[in-house]
Amino acid sequence: MADPDRVLDDYDSPWKEALEQYFPAFCAFYFLLAYAGIAWERGYEWLDKELQQVVRDAEVGRRYADKLIKVWRRDGVETWMLVHVEVQGQYEAGFAERMFQYYSRLSDRYRRPVASLVVLTDQRPNWRPSRYRQALWGCELRLRYPVVKLLDYRGRDAELEAHPNPFALVTLAHLKAQDTAHDPTTRYQWKRRLVQGLYERGWERQDVLELFRFLDWMLRLPDADEDRLWVELQQFEEQRVMQYVTSVERIGIKKGLQQGLQQGEGRILRRLLARKFGSIPDWVETRLAAATPDQLENWSERVLDAATLGAVFADA
């Protein structure tokens, strides 16, 4: 029997937002060599649409985020390069081969150096795919890429809580979300602790709001517990004569969470439709953009048996 108090976690949207908000911090925390090699003062550019065009036909597993970023090198070479970030949420037998496919396609398309950075957030301690190799009759091809395993941070709670990098908090929140998936009481305690810790790190108010939003997203609670936590948070702010998250902002964060969840459902349905029917026409994109959560759920169920796109959306 399903647990009525269980809230389904969504890791996809918060990881995407955290990457977009704090990409330099992401590199500084997980991939120091890449961080040192990028000329951050020259800025960087997101190439998400370009990534989708390159990898559209590739078989995919469960990823929490994949991003393509145009950056400039710091080593005196006057050129830009590409950083492909992959946050992988579950075991995938052909993961290393897929990373090679992406690397090869990006390199062929742009004729630029490519750096592939991987964060594994699954719960298999021994699954650490970090290289791909082909060999035949003396010919050999290899790709090696750096891999971070979130499980390696388990048990380092105090270190992560004290670390000034936002991705220390992202790491700890993700681990606690996994650990408390069936334990709302412990999750409540950790969410309260991490939210209150935001005020003690010396971050700017906007960073507190952004990371509050991330924690709200990652460590979801039943509505009654969310309301109780909000009351405690208001009391906490009053005791310290500070107000970071107003009632209006709290409502906005909650709406943003709901909208993000809906967008996540839409992305999944779009992938299913593309996999079964090929390219997505404009009228389908329009329907998806305006859909309610109930409609997205109904359409997702129809995809399995529908023979045409029209059958998926008929009488919806």
N, C-alpha and C positions, 0 to 999 in steps of 0.2 A: 504493500500500500504506500502511495506517495506521501511524503511528509508535508502536511499543510503549511508548516512554517518555513519550509525550504524555499529559498529564493534562488532561481537559476542565475549563475554567475555569467557575466559577459566580460571576457578579458580583451577581446578584439578592440573595441572602441577606446577603452582607456589607454592601451598601449599605443595606439595610433596617435592619440592626442598628446600623450607624454613625449613621444618622439618628435612631433611637430613643434611642441612648445620648447623642448629642451634638448635639441639634437647635439649641440656642443657638449652639454653635460653628460649625455648618453655616451659619447665617445670617450670623454675624460674618465668616466667611471668604469666602463667595460673594456675599452680598446685604446689604451694610452698611446700606443705607437701611432695609430691613425690620428688621434687627437693632435699629437705633436707634429704630424706631417701635413696638416691642413692649414692654409692661410685664412684663418677665421675673419680677419679684418677685411677680406675681400668679399665676404658674404657667401651664401650658398643658395641653391635653387632646387625646389622639389620638382621631380619629373615623374609623378605618379601615373599620369596618362601615358607617357612614353613607356613606362615599365609594363603597363597592361598590354600595350600593343606588341611588345617584344615577347611576352610570356603567355599570351592569350591561349595558345594551343597546348601548353604544357600541362601534364597531369599534376594535380596539387593535392597535398595533404592538409591537415588543419594548421593554419598559420594564424598567429595573432596579429601580425603586421608584416608587410613587406614594403620597403620604400626604396626609391632611387633618388639620389641626391647628386647634383652637380657641384663640385667644390674645386678650389684652386690649390695647387701644391705650394708648399713652403720651402722646398729644397732648392730653389733657384731655377727650376725648370719652368719656363713661362708658358704653362699650359694648364687647362682644366682637366679634371678626371671625374670618374663616376664612383660613387659609393653605393653598393647594394646592401641594404640592411634586411635581414630576415629574422623575424621572431617566430619560432616554430613551437606550436603548442602540443604536439603529440608525435609519437613514433611514426616514422615513414620509411619503409624499407628502401625506397629509391631516392632518399633525400640527397645523398652526395651526388648522384647522377643528375638530379634536377638542378642542384647548385652549379654543376658544370654546364648544363644546358643554358641556364640564365647567363652565366659568365660569358660563354661562347657567343650567344646571340647579342648581348650588349656590346661585346668587343667588336663583332662584325659590323653591327649597325652604326656605331659611333666612332670606331677607329681611335679609341682613347683607352688609357689604362683604366682598369676596373679593380676595385677593392671590394671583396665580399665579406661582410661581418655577420656572424650568426649568434643569436641568443636562443638557447634551448630552455623552454619553460616546462617541459614534460616532467613526469615523476619516475622515469627510468634512470637510475643512477649510472648504469654502465653504457647507456646509449649516447655516444659522443662522436657522431660522424664529422670528421674534420678534413677528409681528403677524398679525392676521386682518382682512379688510375685505370688506364687502358694499356694493354701491352700485347703485341703480336709480332713474331718473327723479327725481333730486334728493334721494333718500333715501340716507343713508349710515350704516353701522354699522362701528365699528372696535374692536378689542381689541389692546392692546400689553402685552407682559409682558417682564420682564427675563430674559435668557438668558446662561448661563455655558457656555463651550465648554472642556472639559478639554484639548483639543489646544493651546489657547493657553498652557498651562503647560509644554509640552514644551520641553526645553532649559534649564529653570530648576531643575535638580536641587538645586544648592547652596542656593538660596533656600528651596525647599520643605523640605529636610532641616533647615534652621536655624529654620524658622518654628515658633512655640510652639502654633499652633492644630492640633488633631488632624486637621482636614480637609486640612491641607497634606500630612500623611502619607497620608491616604486618596487624595488626588489623585495623589501620586507613586507609590503602590503600584499604583493602577489603570493608570497609564501604563506602568509597568514590566511589569505583567502582560500588557498588549497587545504591548509591544515584544518580549517574550521568549516568546511563545506557542509558538515552534518552537525555542527555544534554552534547554534546561534548565540548561546550565552557567552561562550569564549570569544566568538567573533565580535559581539557587542563590546566586550571589554577591550579587545585589541583596537577596534575602530575608535573608541573613545580615547584610548591612550595615544594613538597616532595622531588623531585630530588635535588633541590638546598639545601634543608635542610640536605642532606647526608653529605655535605662538612663541616657542622658546628657542627657535633656531636663528632668530634675527633676520629672517627673510622679509623682503618688501611685501606690502599688503597684497599686491596683485599676484605674487607668487603664492602667498598663503591661500588666496581664493582659487587659483588654478589647481593647487595640490589638494585642497579641500574637495574640489570637484572630482579629482582623480580617486581619492580615498572613498568618496561617496559612491563612486561608480564601481570600484574594485571590491569593496567590502559591503555588499548589499545586504540589507536587513529587512525583515518583515516590517510593514508600515507602522505597527504599534511601537516597535523598538526604535525605528527611525525618529518618530515623534518624541519618544522619551529621551533619546540622545540629543535632539535639538534643544529640549528644555535644559538639559544638563550643560550643554555648550553655552547657552545664553547666560546661565548662572556663573559659569567659569569665566566668561568675558567680563561680567559685571564685577566679580571679585578682583580682577586685575585691571579694572578701569580701562578697558580696551574693547573696541568693537570692530571685528574684522568681517564678520559675515552677518549682514542685516537680514531681516525677515524677507525683504524684497529680493535680495540676492539669493537667499536660500530657495525661494520659490523658483527663481530663474535657473539655479543649478539643477533643481529637481526636474524642471521642464527640459533642460538640456540633456539630462540623463535619459528621460523617456524618448526624446527625439533621437538620441544616439542609438538606443536600442532598436528603434524602428528602422533607422538607416542600416543597422547591422543586419536585420532581417531582410531588408531589401537587397543588400549586397549578396547574401546567400542565395536568394531566389533568382537574382540576375545570373549568377553563376550556373545554377541548375538549368535555367532557360537556355543559356548560351551553349551549355554542354549538349542539350538534347536537340535544340532547333537551329543552332548556328547563330548568326548575327542577330542582334536585337533591333527591331524597327523602332522608329521614333514614337509611334503610338503606344507601344509597350512601355518605353521609358517614361512617357507622360503618365500612364496609369500607375506605374510604380512610384513615381515622385509624389503623387497625390493620395496614395493608398493609406488606409488605416491599418493598425496592427492586425485586426481580425481579417481584413482582406488579404494581407500578406500571408497569414497563416493558411487561409483557405486555398489561395493560389498555389502555395508550396505543396499542399497535399494533392492538388490536381495534376501537378507536373508529372507525377509517376505514371499515370494512366492516360493522360491526354495525348491524342495523336497529332494535334495541331496547336499552334499558339492561340488561335481563336477559342479552342475548347477550354484552355486554361482560364481565360478571362470571361467566358460566356456567362451572362446573367449575374455578373458580380456586382 
